[in-house]
Amino acid sequence: MSPETQAKRNGLFKSEDWWAVWLGLFIFLLGLLRLSGVDLLGWAVKTNIWLDLSKALTPVSPKGFHLSGFASLFLTYVFLTVVLSIGIAAMGGKVGRFIGGFTIIFWLTYCCWIAGNNAFIAATPDQYAKLKIGWSLRLTGESGFIIALIVGLLIGNLWPGLTRYLQEATRPEWYIKAAIVILGAKIGLIALQSTGLATQVIFRGFCAIIEAYLIYWPIVYFISRKYFRFTPEWAAPLASGISICGVSAAIATGGAIKARPVVPIIVSSLVIIFAVVELLILPFAAQAWLYHEPMVAGAWMGLAVKTDGAAAASGAIVDALIRSKAATALGVHWQESWMLMAATTVKVFIDIFIAIWAFILAVIWCWKIECKPGERVSAADIWHRLPKFVLGYAATFILILLVGSGLADEGRKLLQAGIGGADNFRGIFFALTFFSIGLVSNFRTLKEEGMGRLALVYLICLFGFIIWIGLFISWIFFHGITPPRIG
């Protein structure tokens, strides 16, 4: 490819990569304007865990916008259709065909997401009392992503005519890159809130990133390549998904090494499935083994459970289980939420470095993995390969820290509300990504790519060493720390 052609493809207003940055930043800035007292995203739809279907959808700001759930959903559809169509027009796509395809994709995707948030599917044990239920599949709201993937796979394999009609709007890389740009703001907000926590806990959370990036990742990559013969295209996203932060890390890695879109999404699906298994097992193991070391238990959840939602849910369950066990077995009453804080702090510090890791991998792939013998890599080559959405992720993260650090408590509440509205769109983009990947995936191709072997690698690495190294590291950094006592 000539430098001129490459430059054109990477033009600021011609590539999906850059338009993901613009789209993510636009939604982020709309949320940020909440600081000025203007709520520009409160009308957007929010999906709740539900028993009564009429309560599944609400506006992000129900007090400020007195809309029905369906009205919020319709406005969200109109908003996304307009802003995405502007990007399609700028990139030279077929706007009319995109609108027709996106309409079908959006409504089918959202039906899947609503189904995945049913209480008997999504609720975790810490939510049972509030919902007044006694059981659920404990799949968390992320189960909606899996349902969207399955429905997309069925359409893509059984209705080729419909799949062709939807092709212009089937843009999984665009959707997920925009989502990760918005994710930077959420991670920045959580990191900002963590600055007021105990210094020793934050320091230990920061140290824990060494485990995820410098221990887990190379071991998983080595096993995938040497013993299961996966190509680097599969081994790198798999290593990131198992080692770091599941969905976001796998997709960021896929973008950095220019993997096919199907690769990180299939890895992400495995991450979600195994996170559910961990959610069912690890909190109760922690209660049995670590009720005298509560902060070790909380940090263990953050290091072992690989999706943000499941890690937070595991931390909340551990917090409740261990405080109950300590009250009866030790006669100690600890303050609530400290174990949850340890889990989320560790997870946040791991998440923060996703952008840095993606950049490192992009440079390595450009220099070593895909570099032909005798070929010299220029700075321009590295720039073209660098996933631009990573820059957007870093920008939103840094902006939140800069803006939020100078705010008083009331200002931070407004900031949190505004970024919450923006982050709501991140979830929608994630769901659209999973559905779109299903459309472009073929069951026969997935079998040939080695889905069974992928799951086996995940199983061996997760239960063979990741969980146990995570427990050991948690013990090193959090041993002897306990929450404040009540009374």
Order of alpha helices (4+ residues) and beta strands (2+ residues): alpha-alpha-beta-beta-alpha-alpha-alpha-alpha-alpha-alpha-alpha-alpha-alpha-alpha-alpha-alpha-alpha-alpha-alpha-alpha-alpha-alpha-alpha-alpha-alpha-alpha
